Amino acid sequence: MRLVTEELNGLLVVPRLYVQNANAVSSPLTWGFPAPSAFLGFVHALQRKLANINALNFLGVGIICHHFEPQTDQTDNRRTQLFKLTRNPLNKDGSSPAFVEEGRTHIEVSLVIGIKEYLDEDEGAELASDIYSLVQQQRLAGGTVWVSDKPRDKPLYLELADHAEGRISQFNKIKYTLLPGYALIGRDGLLQNHYTTLKHENDKITLLEAWLDLSRLSIAPVSDSSETVLDDNKPVKWQAKSKPGWLVPIPVGYQGISELFDAGSVQHSRDDQTPFRFVESVYSIGEWLSPHKVKDPLQLLWSYQYLPEYEQYRCINDFYR
């Protein structure tokens, strides 16, 4: 599923999917909203089930979150959030099994799927009806999918013009239906620019430190005077550093850390018919942006990218490229 600009001919909008107990820990360093790879995998599974219908080819998926409810507790007046853990059934001997810590969240999302093929009005209506049935049979990020029975929340297909102006005008008709909510977009360029800026201040800074600096809430003292050096005898106030948007750290794929092994040569691999490689997570910066600020549907869609020279498998979004 690789996004090619000139091949986008239609949009399939799947609104208001309620996902119960989705995975909230999608990488070793982050937790919260599921990673883009979960939604790309969900859409890829839909495409495979629809393979016999007009040979459909999905080019990417836009992710809009309407509600996010992590299953956590705050106890003893602590600011730290603890995941709510489930009690598993007793063992055969009556003993209690060990807790397996897992992060869960309830989310409500809408998906905007880019489609390559041209579909007429009847074919688009048939596709929307099939999708409405299939999404209820799948899991999204490990969670159970529930759909709304309201007529306005049924999937719909939108045929796009073959020129940018017409495509943008058509997209304007549906993007306001995605409100209230926030679209997840990629900000790789912002991370690189921030790294370059910090590099001028400290040539020993690393890209990981730049990523952490963008991800956290940083509070620094600000003097009431115009002096650049703070004086202990003068009052100061603490102020959070401003950011260019609602930025969040996100895992965007995997980096190979081993050679590519032949299919079936590694024991206990999930699929013995596919070549195997050990990987670790790749991270970037994402931004939650109101859908009405997205001008072109191409800026909304996430897609796959494989870089064989770097042995990297990742999800990309073309918002500011």
N, C-alpha and C positions, 0 to 999 in steps of 0.2 A: 504494500500500500504506500506508494510514493506519489506525492502531490506534484502534478504537472499542470502549470497554470493554464495553458491553452486547451487542456482536455476537460476542464470542469464544465459540464453541461447541465447539471441539475443539483438541487439540494433536497435532501430528505430530512425533515424536522421531526424529531421524536421527543415530544414535550413531556415534562413532569413525570419522570420515572422516580419512584420512591424506592430506595435501596436500603434494606434493613441488614445491619451487622456487616457492613463492608469492612474490608481490611484497612486499618488506620496506620499500620506500620509497614510502609512500602520500601524502606531501605534501612541500612544500619545506622544512619545519622539523622533521619527525619521521621516525623510522624504527623498525622493529620489527614488531609484530603488525599484520596488515592492518587497514584502516579498516572501520568498520561498513558503509559503503556497498558494499564488496566482497561482503559476505554478503547484504545486501538485494538487490543485483543478481543474485546467484546464485539466490536464492529467487524473484525475479521471473521469471527465465528459466524456472525449473521450472514456475511457474504458467502461463506462456504455452504451454509444451509440454503441460500438462494441461488446457488450456482446453476440450477436448472431453469431459472427464470430469466430469460433474455441475456444470459451470460453477463450478469451485472459485475461491475468493477467499481468498488468504493475507493476513492482517492484520499480521503482524510476525514477527520471528525473534529467538530468544535464542541467544547465542553463548557456548559453554563451551569453554575451551582445556584440553587435557590434556597437551600437549607442545609446546614451542617450541624450535627448534634453528636459530638464524641461521647462515648460511653465511659465517662471518668467521674471520679469523686474527689472532693476536697475535704479532707478530714483534719481535725485538731487545729483548725484555723491556719493551716499551712497553705502557702501559695502553690505548692507543687501539686499537680494533678496526677492521680493514680488511676490506672485502668480498672474498670469493673471486670472481674474474672468470673468465669462460670464454674460451677461445681459439677464435675463429671460423675457419671454413674459409678457405684462401688465396684471394686474388683470382685472376682469370683469367690475369693476367700473372705469377703466382707470388709476388707481394708479400704481406706480412702486413697484414690490415686493422687499423684503429685499434681500440683497446679502447673499448667502450661500457660505462661503469660502471653496474652495476645491482645492487640489493640483493635477495638471495634468502633464503628461509627455509623449513625444513620444519616443518609444524605438524600436530597431531592435534586435531581439534575435533569437538564434537557440536552439532547444531543443533536448536532447539525452535521449530517453526513454528506460529503461531496460525492457526486456520482458522475461517471465518465459518459455513460451511454445517453443518447437522446430517447426520452420516453414521452409518448403523447399523454393526453389527459386520462384516458382509460387505463393505460399501463401504469401511470403514476398512482392512480387511485388503488389499483390492484396491489402494487408494491407497498403502499402505506398500510393497507389492510393486512397483508402478510407479515409485515414488520410488527404490527400491533400484537399479533398472535405469537410471533417468535420470541420477542423480548421477554415475555412472561415465562418462557421455558428455559431461559439462561440465567446464569449468575453474573453479576457485575462486581469486580474486585472482591470476589468471594461472598458477596452478599445476595440476599434474596430480593428479586425485583418485583415490585408492585406497580400497577398502572392505574391511572385515573379513568373513571368511567364517564367523565364529563365530555360531551361532544367537542368542546373547544380544545380539549387536551388530547385529541386523537392525532396520530401521525399524519403529516401532509407532505406532498411532493410539489416542488417549485421548479419549473423549467426555466433555465437561465438563458439570456441572450448571448450571442457569440462575440460581443464587444463589451469593453469595460464599463462604459457609461450605462448601458442597459442593464448590465448585471448588478451594478450598484443600486440603480433605481428599483429593481425587483427585490433586492435584499432589504431595502428600506421598509418594504411592506411587511416583513416578518420579524425583523429584529426587535421591534418594540413589543411583540408578543412574548419575548423572552424575559421581559421585566416583570417583577423585580428579580434581580439576579446578577451574578458576576461571571464573566467569561475568563477562563484561564488562558493566558497567552505566554509565550516565551520571550525572555529578555536577555538572550545571550550577549547581544551587543552592549547592553548596559553593564553587564558584569565585566566585560573586557575593558570598557572605558574606565570603570571604577578601579580596576586593577592597574591600568596605566597611570591614573592620577595618583594612587597610593605609591606607585613605584617611584614617582618623582620625589615624593617626600621621604621614602625609605627604600633604598635599592635592595634591601634584603627581604622585602615583603614577598609573600607567595600568593598564588592564585587562590589557594584554600583560605588564607586569611582575608583576602578581598571578598570571597564568597560569604564568610562568616560575618564580616563587617556589614554587608548589605542585608544579611538575614536577621540580625539582632536589633533590639532597641537600644541605641546608644545615647547615654545622657552625659553631658559635659557641663562644667561650670562656665557661666557667662558673666563677665564683669559689667557693672552698671556704668563704668567709665569707658572712655575711648582707648584706654591703654591696652596694649596687646598682652602684657605680662600681668597676671593676677597678683594682687597684693593681699597678704593675709589680713591686713588691717582694714580693708575695704570690703563692703558687702558684695556678695556674688549670688547669683541665682542659678539653679540647675535647669537645664533645658534639653529636651530631646532633639537629636539631630534630625533635620528634615530629610525626607526621601522623595524621589520623583514619582512615587505611586505606592500602591499597596503591594509591596514586594514580599515574596515568600520563597524559601529554598525548596527545590523540587528535584527528585531523581528523574532523569530523562533517558535512561538506557543503561547499557552495559559495555564495559571495556574488557577485551580479552586479556588474560594474564597467563595463558598457556598456549601450546600448539593446538591445532585442530586435529582431534582424534577421529579415527574411522568409526562409522556407525557400529554400535554393539561392542566396541573394544573397552569401554569403561563400564565397570559393574555398577548396578543400581542406578543407572541414568534413567530418566523418565521415559525416553523414547529410544529404543534400540535400532530404529530405522533411519536415524538422522545423525550426521556427524556431531561430535561433542567438543565443547571447549569450556574451560573454567573461566569465569568472569567475575568482575566486581562492579559495583554501581558507579554510574556517571551522574554528576550533579550540575545543576545550573540554577538560574534565577527565573522565577515566574512572576507574573503580575495579575492580580484580579482587577478586571476592567469592566465597567458597565457596557453591555452589548450595544447600546445606542451610540457609543463612541467608536465602534468598529465600522469603517466605511465600506470595506470590500469583504465579501465572504471568504476570500482567499486568506485574509489576515487572521481568520478565526480558526482555520483548520490545522490540526496536528496530523503528521504523517510519519512514516518510517524513513530512516536513512541508514544505509550500510556503507561504512568506509573501510574497504578491505586493507588499504595501506596502513591504517591505524588499528585494525582489528576491533573496530568500534561499531556497536549496534545502538542506535539512539532514536529518540523521537524529536522531531523538529517542528517549529512553528514559524511562519514567515511574516510575523507582524511588523517588525521594523527592519526589513531587509530590502 
